[in-house]
């Protein structure tokens, strides 16, 4: 119990951890359920990503304005504009990540998809040490390597759903998705995830604060507005480079997402975005990798029940290694340092 309390210093942190894990599992399942029998999408995925990021920005504004005024929001944005510029980096990385999730879930079953993402664990540890100037202990590194080993073991039994099928959806012609490209795209998504997460935590915890004020950090929802505002711009640029922007916003593309299954994906993703910012502010990016690892266990059982995805020996061993890594990390977790905030910002959280 003591170790658990060290990981979750507050009940709020434990609740955020649980909510984040469930929402992530939901996203993979919902995206898979939205595919047709051939693993294709009947809607424009780039339109979904763009509008979801816009929805996150609007919801962040609403949560800020719930306890404050529009003029105060503009004043905060103006006072913290330098922080807003820094959010271009994680916004760009998350833009790639969100778009690649549709491609990679067409190439891999959900369990393998989440196992592959766990390669971000070791890279996250390295980036965390560099940005926060904080050395991880031997036990912490051991738990990260055990977690990574679980990923490798699971991949030994993996067979891509694209084997023998070189066809890709028209919307992704920029990537030229083929069986020999599936691994490369998964690596890119993994790197985007771990680097963006640590950098985002760095900003959320006020490690860069050019403005000296009594709040200590830029209000959480203002940071979310910066994050998702930049994300909308990055997605628009992404579409423009693909030559797909006009197609993504034309009436047919908009109508294609007006399906219950697609709207649920957007709502789940929006909620997960807000919860992720809470996670990184309350906890840390290292613990986030363990939350992501728990998705392996949850997704394995859910996909077995929903899709009949077999739980082979590789999956069972990988799950055992993930649990071992969690137990090892429990013995010596990173101590989360509280972030100084104003009363106004606490109301938003």
Rosetta silent file (secondary structure, phi, psi, omega in degrees, C-alpha in Angstrom):
SEQUENCE: XXXXXXXXXXXXXXXXXXXXXXXXXXXXXXXXXXXXXXXXXXXXXXXXXXXXXXXXXXXXXXXXXXXXXXXXXXXXXXXXXXXXXXXXXXXXXXXXXXXXXXXXXXXXXXXXXXXXXXXXXXXXXXXXXXXXXXXXXXXXXXXXXXXXXXXXXXXXXXXXXXXXXXXXXXXXXXXXXXXXXXXXXXXXXXXXXXXXXXXXXXXXXXXXXXXXXXXXXXXXXXXXXXXXXXXXXXXXXXXXXXXXXXXXXXXXXXXXXXXXXXXXXXXXXXXXXXXXXXXXXXXXXXXXXXXXXXXXXXXXXXXXXXXXXXXXXXXXXXXXXXXXXXXXXXXXXXXXXXXXXXXXXXXXX
SCORE:     score description
SCORE:     0.000 S_00000001
   1 L     0.000  -37.219 -179.165    0.000    0.000    0.000 S_00000001
   2 H   -62.025  -41.626 -179.839    2.846    2.362    0.796 S_00000001
   3 H   -64.839  -38.440  179.202    4.311    1.948   -2.666 S_00000001
   4 H   -63.382  -41.297  179.154    0.934    2.585   -4.209 S_00000001
   5 H   -66.999  -30.106  176.405    0.555    5.767   -2.194 S_00000001
   6 H   -67.443  -37.073  178.578    4.004    6.894   -3.357 S_00000001
   7 H   -71.406  -44.002  179.836    2.893    6.520   -6.964 S_00000001
   8 L  -113.728   87.941 -177.961   -0.436    8.213   -6.330 S_00000001
   9 L   -63.119  -19.601  178.719    0.158   10.908   -3.692 S_00000001
  10 L  -136.424  160.167  175.292   -3.512   11.895   -3.920 S_00000001
  11 H   -63.731  -32.403  178.319   -6.810   10.215   -4.749 S_00000001
  12 H   -61.670  -42.121  178.625   -7.078   12.667   -7.616 S_00000001
  13 H   -62.600  -41.108  178.566   -3.843   11.318   -9.123 S_00000001
  14 H   -64.992  -39.591  179.714   -5.133    7.734   -8.895 S_00000001
  15 H   -66.842  -40.472  178.411   -8.425    8.734  -10.526 S_00000001
  16 H   -64.050  -41.809  178.424   -6.612   10.531  -13.357 S_00000001
  17 H   -58.860  -48.345 -178.721   -4.389    7.466  -13.893 S_00000001
  18 H   -65.171  -43.280 -178.990   -7.407    5.154  -14.120 S_00000001
  19 H   -63.333  -43.085 -179.786   -9.366    7.501  -16.392 S_00000001
  20 H   -60.960  -45.506 -178.174   -6.424    7.940  -18.756 S_00000001
  21 H   -62.041  -45.934 -179.010   -5.859    4.183  -19.072 S_00000001
  22 H   -64.417  -42.713 -179.108   -9.518    3.424  -19.779 S_00000001
  23 H   -64.698  -37.797  178.513   -9.840    6.227  -22.329 S_00000001
  24 H   -65.426  -43.319  177.418   -6.720    5.038  -24.202 S_00000001
  25 H   -62.821  -43.984  178.535   -8.043    1.488  -24.405 S_00000001
  26 H   -55.213  -42.099 -175.457  -11.403    2.818  -25.556 S_00000001
  27 H   -61.084  -47.353  179.593   -9.753    4.761  -28.378 S_00000001
  28 H   -62.341  -41.943 -179.793   -8.063    1.715  -29.892 S_00000001
  29 H   -67.060  -44.282 -178.065  -11.221   -0.383  -29.612 S_00000001
  30 H   -64.431  -41.356  178.393  -13.471    2.342  -31.008 S_00000001
  31 H   -63.958  -41.413  178.693  -11.192    2.987  -33.991 S_00000001
  32 H   -63.794  -42.759  179.559  -11.055   -0.747  -34.726 S_00000001
  33 H   -65.318  -23.430 -178.465  -14.841   -1.069  -34.486 S_00000001
  34 L   -82.141   -6.559  179.540  -15.221    1.796  -36.968 S_00000001
  35 E   -79.341  154.534  173.861  -13.368   -0.143  -39.691 S_00000001
  36 L   -85.597 -172.105 -175.845  -15.207   -2.114  -42.354 S_00000001
  37 L   -63.880  -25.210 -179.486  -14.559   -5.787  -43.088 S_00000001
  38 L   -92.481    7.224 -179.784  -11.494   -4.919  -45.182 S_00000001
  39 L    77.980   15.144  179.267   -9.954   -2.798  -42.415 S_00000001
  40 L   -98.640  168.571  179.830  -10.796    0.448  -44.249 S_00000001
  41 E  -110.433  134.826  179.833  -12.580    3.541  -42.957 S_00000001
  42 L   -86.751    8.252 -179.349  -15.871    4.791  -44.389 S_00000001
  43 L  -134.787  164.230 -179.230  -15.056    8.312  -43.228 S_00000001
  44 L   -80.723  108.000 -175.603  -12.256   10.819  -43.774 S_00000001
  45 H   -66.898  -32.476  179.501   -9.797   10.152  -40.923 S_00000001
  46 H   -68.779  -34.085  175.487   -7.904   13.405  -41.442 S_00000001
  47 H   -64.701  -40.136  178.561  -11.141   15.353  -41.022 S_00000001
  48 H   -60.754  -46.684 -178.514  -11.755   13.490  -37.768 S_00000001
  49 H   -63.153  -45.989 -178.462   -8.304   14.376  -36.430 S_00000001
  50 H   -62.056  -48.154 -177.936   -8.592   18.054  -37.419 S_00000001
  51 H   -70.616  -30.190  177.548  -12.054   18.554  -35.948 S_00000001
  52 H   -66.736  -41.325  177.416  -11.159   16.636  -32.791 S_00000001
  53 H   -64.407  -38.808  176.603   -8.233   18.974  -32.102 S_00000001
  54 H   -64.485  -38.292  178.336  -10.534   21.962  -32.659 S_00000001
  55 H   -64.052  -40.234  177.662  -13.032   20.396  -30.249 S_00000001
  56 H   -61.228  -40.819  179.660  -10.309   20.030  -27.600 S_00000001
  57 H   -65.258  -43.059  179.711   -9.452   23.720  -27.934 S_00000001
  58 H   -64.450  -42.487  179.565  -13.108   24.754  -27.615 S_00000001
  59 H   -65.121  -39.163  177.448  -13.624   22.536  -24.564 S_00000001
  60 H   -62.502  -41.862  176.589  -10.471   23.982  -22.940 S_00000001
  61 H   -61.635  -44.598  179.823  -11.804   27.485  -23.522 S_00000001
  62 H   -60.336  -43.570 -179.089  -15.159   26.506  -22.032 S_00000001
  63 H   -65.859  -33.396  176.754  -13.500   25.025  -18.925 S_00000001
  64 H   -72.760  -46.028 -177.158  -11.481   28.222  -18.432 S_00000001
  65 H   -70.718  -15.740  177.579  -14.431   30.549  -19.007 S_00000001
  66 L   -58.945  -32.887 -177.745  -16.546   28.504  -16.617 S_00000001
  67 L  -121.931    8.778 -178.847  -14.787   30.244  -13.714 S_00000001
  68 L  -147.461 -178.660 -177.148  -13.345   33.317  -15.386 S_00000001
  69 L  -103.635  162.851  178.794  -14.085   36.009  -17.964 S_00000001
  70 H   -63.546  -38.444  179.596  -13.263   36.250  -21.644 S_00000001
  71 H   -64.622  -38.048  176.804  -11.125   39.353  -21.015 S_00000001
  72 H   -65.284  -37.882  178.691   -9.079   37.447  -18.417 S_00000001
  73 H   -62.705  -44.974  178.293   -8.566   34.635  -20.896 S_00000001
  74 H   -63.394  -38.836  179.249   -7.242   37.051  -23.513 S_00000001
  75 H   -63.836  -42.034  178.898   -4.999   38.691  -20.892 S_00000001
  76 H   -64.713  -42.233  179.590   -3.531   35.298  -19.911 S_00000001
  77 H   -62.639  -42.532  179.435   -2.935   34.376  -23.548 S_00000001
  78 H   -66.714  -42.457 -177.206   -1.173   37.686  -24.178 S_00000001
  79 H   -69.057  -27.142 -174.272    0.926   37.463  -20.993 S_00000001
  80 L  -114.686   27.287 -174.352    2.042   33.883  -21.713 S_00000001
  81 H   -61.366  -29.576  178.998    2.475   34.011  -25.483 S_00000001
  82 H   -65.389  -36.113  175.168    6.087   32.764  -25.262 S_00000001
  83 H   -65.033  -39.414  178.857    4.825   29.571  -23.641 S_00000001
  84 H   -59.097  -38.999  178.403    2.312   29.304  -26.469 S_00000001
  85 H   -62.624  -39.204 -179.364    5.108   29.376  -29.038 S_00000001
  86 H   -64.543  -25.029 -178.809    6.832   26.471  -27.282 S_00000001
  87 H   -73.055   -4.189  175.589    3.704   24.355  -27.658 S_00000001
  88 H   -62.446  -36.296 -177.283    4.332   24.178  -31.410 S_00000001
  89 H   -63.995  -58.220  179.435    6.765   21.290  -30.754 S_00000001
  90 H   -65.676  -30.526  179.315    4.442   18.879  -28.891 S_00000001
  91 H   -62.661  -42.910  178.891    1.516   19.965  -31.099 S_00000001
  92 H   -64.879  -43.227 -179.149    3.434   18.914  -34.224 S_00000001
  93 H   -66.230  -41.966  177.956    4.490   15.596  -32.671 S_00000001
  94 H   -68.563  -30.159  175.982    0.983   14.803  -31.457 S_00000001
  95 H   -60.104  -48.332  176.800   -0.346   15.733  -34.906 S_00000001
  96 H   -61.878  -44.711 -178.092    1.793   12.993  -36.432 S_00000001
  97 H   -58.717  -49.692 -176.757    0.890   10.594  -33.626 S_00000001
  98 H   -64.495  -37.833  179.295   -2.877   11.091  -33.981 S_00000001
  99 H   -72.491  -36.480 -178.447   -2.827   10.712  -37.744 S_00000001
 100 H   -72.770  -19.700 -178.991   -0.605    7.634  -37.652 S_00000001
 101 H   -63.023  -35.578  178.556   -2.857    5.842  -35.191 S_00000001
 102 H   -67.950  -40.679  178.973   -5.408    5.239  -37.962 S_00000001
 103 H   -64.783  -48.386 -173.381   -2.720    3.892  -40.296 S_00000001
 104 H   -72.593  -28.063  175.723   -1.106    1.630  -37.713 S_00000001
 105 H   -76.003  -11.928  171.892   -4.384    0.214  -36.422 S_00000001
 106 H   -85.364  -19.225 -177.116   -5.027   -0.889  -39.986 S_00000001
 107 H   -96.857  -27.115 -174.722   -1.689   -2.707  -39.994 S_00000001
 108 L  -131.135  149.837  172.509   -1.751   -4.319  -36.552 S_00000001
 109 L   -68.774  155.785 -173.632   -4.329   -5.844  -34.255 S_00000001
 110 H   -54.918  -39.875 -179.068   -5.048   -3.595  -31.210 S_00000001
 111 H   -64.020  -47.746  179.030   -3.040   -5.694  -28.725 S_00000001
 112 H   -63.660  -38.624  177.903    0.080   -5.733  -30.924 S_00000001
 113 H   -56.015  -47.970 -178.761   -0.404   -2.027  -31.652 S_00000001
 114 H   -71.541  -33.718  176.890   -0.255   -1.166  -27.953 S_00000001
 115 H   -63.863  -43.982  179.412    2.643   -3.538  -27.299 S_00000001
 116 H   -58.880  -39.839 -178.939    4.622   -1.862  -30.091 S_00000001
 117 H   -63.033  -18.451 -177.788    3.978    1.543  -28.546 S_00000001
 118 L   -72.823   -7.741  173.624    5.760    0.402  -25.395 S_00000001
 119 L   -65.962  -13.724  175.804    9.120    0.865  -27.106 S_00000001
 120 H   -69.521  -13.630 -174.595    8.589    4.512  -26.135 S_00000001
 121 H   -59.477  -55.470 -176.645    9.346    3.479  -22.539 S_00000001
 122 H   -65.537  -41.793  179.056   13.155    3.522  -22.728 S_00000001
 123 H   -63.315  -38.313  177.228   13.243    6.618  -24.942 S_00000001
 124 H   -59.883  -42.041  178.963   10.921    8.367  -22.487 S_00000001
 125 H   -61.169  -42.497 -179.970   13.356    7.575  -19.675 S_00000001
 126 H   -65.439  -48.351 -179.258   16.274    9.078  -21.599 S_00000001
 127 H   -64.306  -36.986  179.039   14.370   12.235  -22.582 S_00000001
 128 H   -61.370  -45.299  179.173   13.035   12.583  -19.018 S_00000001
 129 H   -62.496  -40.256 -177.629   16.558   12.540  -17.589 S_00000001
 130 H   -68.826  -48.015 -175.558   17.745   15.135  -20.106 S_00000001
 131 H   -72.525  -39.439 -175.753   14.885   17.619  -19.740 S_00000001
 132 H   -97.711    0.213 -179.651   14.417   17.365  -15.970 S_00000001
 133 L    49.225   49.478 -173.977   18.117   16.810  -15.128 S_00000001
 134 L  -136.999  115.237 -177.961   17.030   13.946  -12.942 S_00000001
 135 L   -76.844  132.149  174.520   18.720   10.546  -12.894 S_00000001
 136 L   -79.798  147.851 -179.359   16.471    7.499  -12.727 S_00000001
 137 L   -75.103  169.148  179.100   17.433    4.832  -10.185 S_00000001
 138 H   -62.569  -39.890 -179.895   18.629    1.351  -11.119 S_00000001
 139 H   -65.354  -39.523  178.929   15.300   -0.165  -10.101 S_00000001
 140 H   -64.313  -43.846  178.097   13.438    2.366  -12.225 S_00000001
 141 H   -67.035  -37.218  177.943   15.621    1.599  -15.247 S_00000001
 142 H   -59.969  -44.054 -179.810   15.275   -2.148  -14.587 S_00000001
 143 H   -64.071  -36.446  178.950   11.506   -1.838  -14.646 S_00000001
 144 H   -67.276  -40.186  179.459   11.689    0.099  -17.928 S_00000001
 145 H   -70.768  -35.964  175.717   13.887   -2.536  -19.564 S_00000001
 146 H   -62.823  -40.980  178.475   11.647   -5.370  -18.351 S_00000001
 147 H   -62.163  -42.795  178.781    8.711   -3.507  -19.857 S_00000001
 148 H   -65.044  -38.593  177.878   10.582   -3.161  -23.153 S_00000001
 149 H   -60.105  -38.385  177.020   11.462   -6.876  -23.094 S_00000001
 150 H   -59.873  -37.775  177.246    7.777   -7.634  -22.855 S_00000001
 151 H   -63.046  -43.794 -178.017    7.280   -5.643  -26.058 S_00000001
 152 H   -65.224  -42.807 -179.679    9.978   -7.626  -27.868 S_00000001
 153 H   -61.075  -44.681 -179.838    8.573  -10.968  -26.742 S_00000001
 154 H   -63.012  -37.434 -177.206    5.093  -10.076  -27.953 S_00000001
 155 H   -69.457  -23.898  178.359    6.462   -8.952  -31.331 S_00000001
 156 H   -60.104  -29.544 -179.862    8.133  -12.344  -31.846 S_00000001
 157 L  -100.578   11.005 -175.530    4.682  -13.810  -32.349 S_00000001
 158 L   -83.681  140.926  172.196    3.356  -10.920  -34.386 S_00000001
 159 L  -133.714  115.290 -176.075    2.117  -11.242  -37.918 S_00000001
 160 L   -59.893  140.074  176.404    1.043   -8.012  -39.602 S_00000001
 161 L   -67.729  -10.712  179.507   -2.476   -7.881  -40.948 S_00000001
 162 L   -90.589   -3.820 -178.872   -0.965   -6.370  -44.076 S_00000001
 163 L   -55.064  125.458  178.472    1.015   -9.517  -44.981 S_00000001
 164 L    79.332    5.976 -179.578    0.220  -10.307  -48.578 S_00000001
 165 L  -136.117  109.009 -177.037   -1.776   -7.110  -48.989 S_00000001
 166 L   -98.788   10.727 -178.020   -0.091   -4.013  -50.326 S_00000001
 167 L   -81.307  137.423  177.213   -3.262   -2.002  -50.696 S_00000001
 168 L  -126.751  159.791 -179.745   -3.565    1.192  -48.702 S_00000001
 169 L   -70.624  145.092 -176.599   -6.408    3.646  -48.228 S_00000001
 170 H   -56.310  -32.541 -176.391   -6.401    6.584  -50.700 S_00000001
 171 H   -66.997  -10.910 -175.217   -6.171    9.121  -47.870 S_00000001
 172 H  -119.045   30.352 -178.722   -2.690    7.919  -46.940 S_00000001
 173 L   -63.378  -22.406  179.570   -0.947    7.945  -50.302 S_00000001
 174 L   -62.591  -35.282 -176.753    1.681   10.309  -48.837 S_00000001
 175 L   -86.674  -22.764 -177.957    2.987    7.490  -46.666 S_00000001
 176 L    58.461   52.676 -173.456    2.740    4.738  -49.285 S_00000001
 177 L   -63.714  119.868  176.274    1.731    2.217  -46.636 S_00000001
 178 L  -137.847  165.955 -179.265    2.985   -1.247  -47.513 S_00000001
 179 H   -51.724  -39.664 -177.959    3.914   -4.271  -45.376 S_00000001
 180 H   -78.230   -4.949  177.922    7.609   -3.225  -45.335 S_00000001
 181 H  -101.842  -15.092 -174.745    6.607    0.298  -44.244 S_00000001
 182 H   -58.678  -43.957 -178.814    4.351   -0.711  -41.339 S_00000001
 183 H   -64.821  -43.043 -179.830    7.234   -1.070  -38.874 S_00000001
 184 H   -60.001  -44.414  179.843    8.776    2.276  -39.838 S_00000001
 185 H   -65.042  -34.567  177.988    5.472    4.096  -39.330 S_00000001
 186 H   -67.534  -38.386  177.988    5.049    2.424  -35.941 S_00000001
 187 H   -64.951  -42.496  178.768    8.529    3.594  -34.894 S_00000001
 188 H   -61.090  -45.068  179.674    7.729    7.159  -35.960 S_00000001
 189 H   -62.426  -40.080 -179.772    4.494    7.133  -33.950 S_00000001
 190 H   -63.442  -45.515  179.185    6.316    5.740  -30.921 S_00000001
 191 H   -64.218  -40.444  177.538    9.003    8.444  -31.005 S_00000001
 192 H   -59.414  -41.423 -177.257    6.387   11.162  -31.398 S_00000001
 193 H   -63.581  -51.243 -172.942    4.562    9.859  -28.350 S_00000001
 194 H   -72.427  -40.486 -179.347    7.466    9.702  -25.887 S_00000001
 195 H   -67.915  -43.412 -179.688    9.186   12.950  -26.877 S_00000001
 196 H   -64.533  -39.058 -177.591    5.939   14.925  -26.926 S_00000001
 197 H   -63.696  -47.594 -178.399    4.837   13.544  -23.546 S_00000001
 198 H   -67.968  -42.025  179.788    8.008   14.515  -21.669 S_00000001
 199 H   -64.570  -39.115  178.351    8.232   17.910  -23.365 S_00000001
 200 H   -64.593  -41.769  176.112    4.562   18.565  -22.604 S_00000001
 201 H   -61.079  -40.467  179.114    5.119   17.681  -18.936 S_00000001
 202 H   -56.584  -42.100  179.438    8.089   20.057  -18.920 S_00000001
 203 H   -76.047  -42.779 -177.463    5.821   22.907  -20.005 S_00000001
 204 H   -62.435  -31.613 -178.687    2.816   21.945  -17.854 S_00000001
 205 L   -91.440   13.300  172.383    4.930   21.917  -14.697 S_00000001
 206 L    70.041   27.247  179.214    6.228   25.400  -15.374 S_00000001
 207 L   -70.506  -21.770  172.564    9.848   24.471  -16.073 S_00000001
 208 L  -121.292  108.426 -179.461    9.862   27.258  -18.648 S_00000001
 209 L  -136.664   89.663 -179.687    8.199   30.406  -17.329 S_00000001
 210 L   -67.226  -23.543 -178.164    9.442   33.660  -18.914 S_00000001
 211 L   -94.859  121.853  177.792    6.740   35.607  -17.086 S_00000001
 212 L   -86.542  111.028  178.308    7.375   36.143  -13.375 S_00000001
 213 L  -144.043  173.754 -175.329    4.039   36.111  -11.619 S_00000001
 214 L   -73.587  -14.752 -175.700    2.435   34.885   -8.431 S_00000001
 215 L   -76.377  -23.572 -178.901    0.825   31.895  -10.110 S_00000001
 216 L    83.527  -42.041  178.290    4.090   30.014  -10.600 S_00000001
 217 L  -138.686  158.280  172.683    2.767   28.411  -13.811 S_00000001
 218 L   -66.336  135.067 -179.305    0.582   29.343  -16.735 S_00000001
 219 L   -49.658  141.713 -174.062   -3.016   28.206  -15.971 S_00000001
 220 H   -55.288  -48.618 -176.912   -3.659   24.648  -17.121 S_00000001
 221 H   -70.579  -26.715  173.170   -6.519   25.404  -19.490 S_00000001
 222 H   -66.448  -41.401  176.158   -4.583   28.301  -21.039 S_00000001
 223 H   -62.850  -38.616  176.769   -1.786   25.824  -21.753 S_00000001
 224 H   -64.450  -38.333  177.281   -4.356   23.472  -23.270 S_00000001
 225 H   -61.612  -44.017  175.814   -5.627   26.308  -25.475 S_00000001
 226 H   -59.384  -47.032 -176.126   -2.055   26.881  -26.660 S_00000001
 227 H   -59.701  -51.509 -174.092   -1.565   23.174  -27.203 S_00000001
 228 H   -81.001  -24.882  172.352   -4.706   22.544  -29.223 S_00000001
 229 H   -64.278  -46.226  176.211   -4.590   25.869  -31.065 S_00000001
 230 H   -64.237  -35.539 -179.235   -1.130   24.934  -32.328 S_00000001
 231 H   -65.252  -40.752  176.727   -2.371   21.424  -33.017 S_00000001
 232 H   -60.285  -44.276  179.414   -5.163   22.711  -35.266 S_00000001
 233 H   -63.056  -42.269  179.841   -2.606   24.765  -37.207 S_00000001
 234 H   -63.792  -40.951  179.149   -0.244   21.790  -37.505 S_00000001
 235 H   -66.747  -37.302  177.139   -3.037   19.554  -38.778 S_00000001
 236 H   -64.854  -40.533  177.566   -4.078   22.167  -41.334 S_00000001
 237 H   -65.174  -41.347  178.796   -0.450   22.401  -42.508 S_00000001
 238 H   -58.437  -45.707  179.782   -0.234   18.609  -42.622 S_00000001
 239 H   -67.079  -38.187  179.826   -3.310   18.446  -44.839 S_00000001
 240 H   -63.820  -41.379  179.164   -2.027   21.258  -47.051 S_00000001
 241 H   -65.215  -32.109  177.288    1.271   19.426  -47.624 S_00000001
 242 H   -78.493  -13.232 -174.724   -0.692   16.314  -48.585 S_00000001
 243 L    72.611   26.564 -173.011   -2.837   18.388  -50.910 S_00000001
 244 L  -118.448    7.254 -174.721   -5.845   17.074  -48.980 S_00000001
 245 H   -64.081  -49.412 -177.852   -7.014   20.148  -47.068 S_00000001
 246 H   -62.678  -36.904  178.798   -9.892   21.095  -49.382 S_00000001
 247 H   -66.523  -36.046 -176.750  -11.013   17.470  -49.523 S_00000001
 248 H   -69.492  -28.076 -175.343  -10.975   17.217  -45.723 S_00000001
 249 H  -107.467    4.411  179.101  -13.279   20.207  -45.217 S_00000001
 250 L   -75.598  158.657 -174.570  -15.665   19.721  -48.122 S_00000001
 251 H   -51.825  -40.246 -178.766  -19.308   18.821  -47.354 S_00000001
 252 H   -62.742  -40.324  179.317  -18.928   15.130  -48.258 S_00000001
 253 H   -67.735  -40.176  178.559  -16.035   14.687  -45.809 S_00000001
 254 H   -64.680  -43.722  179.861  -17.927   16.482  -43.052 S_00000001
 255 H   -64.288  -31.045 -177.189  -21.019   14.356  -43.671 S_00000001
 256 H   -65.741  -23.851 -179.358  -18.916   11.179  -43.574 S_00000001
 257 L   -93.258   -3.258  179.958  -18.052   11.737  -39.914 S_00000001
 258 L   -82.146   57.090  176.008  -21.643   12.364  -38.872 S_00000001
 259 L  -124.346  145.895 -177.080  -21.975    8.793  -37.668 S_00000001
 260 H   -55.698  -43.859 -176.601  -22.466    7.764  -34.070 S_00000001
 261 H   -64.200  -33.165 -179.969  -19.362    5.549  -34.071 S_00000001
 262 H   -77.582  -40.940  178.587  -17.197    8.398  -35.388 S_00000001
 263 H   -62.915  -35.590  177.429  -18.631   11.021  -33.047 S_00000001
 264 H   -65.902  -39.157  176.307  -17.933    8.701  -30.101 S_00000001
 265 H   -59.569  -44.478 -178.711  -14.310    8.408  -31.253 S_00000001
 266 H   -65.385  -42.968  179.547  -14.030   12.204  -31.326 S_00000001
 267 H   -65.622  -42.294  179.100  -15.598   12.647  -27.880 S_00000001
 268 H   -63.708  -42.612  179.576  -13.380    9.937  -26.379 S_00000001
 269 H   -65.736  -40.422  178.464  -10.269   11.488  -27.942 S_00000001
 270 H   -62.058  -47.564  179.298  -11.242   14.966  -26.740 S_00000001
 271 H   -61.438  -41.130 -179.735  -11.795   13.732  -23.186 S_00000001
 272 H   -64.822  -34.689  178.301   -8.510   11.843  -23.292 S_00000001
 273 H   -63.242  -43.932  178.924   -6.664   14.987  -24.385 S_00000001
 274 H   -66.672  -42.593 -179.745   -7.898   16.954  -21.367 S_00000001
 275 H   -64.996  -35.459  178.971   -7.188   14.038  -19.019 S_00000001
 276 H   -61.520  -40.708  178.342   -3.667   13.692  -20.458 S_00000001
 277 H   -64.780  -37.862  175.616   -2.836   17.274  -19.485 S_00000001
 278 H   -64.638  -40.429 -179.235   -4.099   16.543  -15.965 S_00000001
 279 H   -59.973  -50.993 -175.975   -2.018   13.351  -15.904 S_00000001
 280 H   -69.067  -25.629  178.168    1.239   15.066  -16.847 S_00000001
 281 H   -82.153  -39.723 -178.121    0.652   17.882  -14.383 S_00000001
 282 H   -81.275  -36.053 -174.034   -0.408   15.667  -11.449 S_00000001
 283 L  -117.978 -125.591  179.600    1.912   12.703  -12.153 S_00000001
 284 L  -162.536  166.622 -175.424    4.752   12.291  -14.703 S_00000001
 285 H   -68.007  -29.424  178.014    5.660   10.955  -18.139 S_00000001
 286 H   -65.235  -46.833  178.572    7.392    7.860  -16.724 S_00000001
 287 H   -64.847  -30.011  177.294    4.224    6.779  -14.930 S_00000001
 288 H   -62.377  -35.901  177.993    2.332    7.538  -18.131 S_00000001
 289 H   -65.672  -32.234  178.083    4.349    4.836  -19.910 S_00000001
 290 H   -73.825  -34.711  174.846    3.201    2.339  -17.287 S_00000001
 291 H   -62.774  -41.152  177.351   -0.389    3.444  -17.751 S_00000001
 292 H   -64.171  -36.029  179.689    0.084    2.832  -21.464 S_00000001
 293 H   -65.917  -35.007  177.852    1.543   -0.595  -20.693 S_00000001
 294 H   -63.158  -21.909  176.651   -1.577   -1.526  -18.750 S_00000001
 295 H   -61.618  -30.428  179.919   -3.439   -0.976  -22.002 S_00000001
 296 H   -59.187  -49.351 -177.305   -1.767   -4.178  -23.237 S_00000001
 297 H   -65.556  -48.781 -177.608   -3.450   -6.258  -20.571 S_00000001
 298 H   -65.325  -43.388 -178.402   -6.827   -4.565  -20.822 S_00000001
 299 H   -67.487  -37.217 -179.967   -6.822   -4.478  -24.622 S_00000001
 300 H   -58.258  -44.847 -178.966   -5.761   -8.124  -24.900 S_00000001
 301 H   -74.806  -38.916 -179.738   -8.787   -9.310  -22.961 S_00000001
 302 H   -66.595  -44.082 -179.529  -11.239   -6.854  -24.509 S_00000001
 303 H   -69.707  -28.934  174.836  -10.185   -7.665  -28.085 S_00000001
 304 H   -63.379  -41.707 -178.802  -10.350  -11.376  -27.262 S_00000001
 305 H   -74.183  -39.201 -175.029  -13.963  -10.919  -26.192 S_00000001
 306 H   -84.651  -42.965 -171.982  -14.959   -8.533  -29.003 S_00000001
 307 H  -114.855   -5.019 -178.082  -12.926   -9.726  -32.005 S_00000001
 308 L    72.109   20.322  177.559  -11.740  -13.198  -31.003 S_00000001
 309 L   -62.772  119.264 -174.569   -8.097  -12.069  -31.189 S_00000001
 310 L   -65.546  144.322  173.675   -6.180  -15.077  -29.804 S_00000001
 311 L   -96.704   87.006 -178.611   -4.116  -14.789  -26.634 S_00000001
 312 L   -76.817  178.058 -175.919   -1.053  -16.744  -27.774 S_00000001
 313 H   -63.663  -32.801  178.747    1.897  -17.688  -25.588 S_00000001
 314 H   -64.395  -41.863  179.925    3.805  -14.565  -26.633 S_00000001
 315 H   -65.405  -40.935 -179.441    0.996  -12.329  -25.446 S_00000001
 316 H   -63.770  -44.743  179.104    0.748  -14.177  -22.128 S_00000001
 317 H   -63.732  -42.580  179.677    4.517  -13.871  -21.505 S_00000001
 318 H   -61.035  -42.287  178.110    4.449  -10.196  -22.488 S_00000001
 319 H   -62.347  -39.996  178.189    1.606   -9.537  -20.049 S_00000001
 320 H   -63.056  -40.394  178.778    3.582  -11.298  -17.307 S_00000001
 321 H   -67.403  -37.815  177.234    6.619   -9.114  -18.004 S_00000001
 322 H   -61.701  -44.157  178.754    4.502   -5.961  -17.936 S_00000001
 323 H   -64.057  -38.979  177.805    3.153   -6.936  -14.518 S_00000001
 324 H   -63.050  -42.825  178.264    6.692   -7.684  -13.312 S_00000001
 325 H   -61.597  -40.414  179.109    7.857   -4.270  -14.497 S_00000001
 326 H   -64.259  -40.891  178.715    4.990   -2.595  -12.653 S_00000001
 327 H   -64.519  -42.303  178.982    5.858   -4.424   -9.434 S_00000001
 328 H   -63.489  -42.604  179.635    9.518   -3.414   -9.770 S_00000001
 329 H   -66.033  -36.161  177.961    8.596    0.209  -10.370 S_00000001
 330 H   -56.854  -30.337 -177.709    6.252    0.146   -7.366 S_00000001
 331 H   -69.121  -24.964 -178.266    9.293   -0.578   -5.192 S_00000001
 332 L  -154.568   70.889 -178.109   10.877    2.770   -6.098 S_00000001
 333 L   -76.800  160.630  173.161    8.574    5.153   -7.992 S_00000001
 334 L   -68.641  130.641  178.409    9.432    8.708   -9.001 S_00000001
 335 L   -79.991  122.186 -177.763    8.257   11.073   -6.299 S_00000001
 336 L   -82.669  127.015 -179.794    5.923   13.618   -7.839 S_00000001
 337 L   -91.417  132.777 -179.102    6.586   17.178   -6.809 S_00000001
 338 L   -64.083  147.241  179.472    3.560   19.434   -6.331 S_00000001
 339 L  -103.490  131.380  179.904    3.093   22.310   -8.773 S_00000001
 340 L   -76.162  126.842  179.867    2.349   25.779   -7.415 S_00000001
 341 L  -138.549  162.844  176.114   -0.839   27.186   -8.884 S_00000001
 342 L   -81.860  164.662  178.080   -3.303   29.950   -8.191 S_00000001
 343 H   -61.519  -35.878  179.700   -6.675   29.269   -6.686 S_00000001
 344 H   -60.378  -43.667 -178.493   -8.228   30.220  -10.013 S_00000001
 345 H   -68.742  -34.711  178.755   -6.304   27.528  -11.840 S_00000001
 346 H   -62.207  -33.519  178.831   -7.204   24.918   -9.243 S_00000001
 347 H   -64.361  -32.534  179.957  -10.845   25.593   -9.979 S_00000001
 348 H   -71.640  -37.116 -177.551  -10.199   24.683  -13.602 S_00000001
 349 L   -71.051    0.000    0.000   -8.500   21.415  -12.712 S_00000001
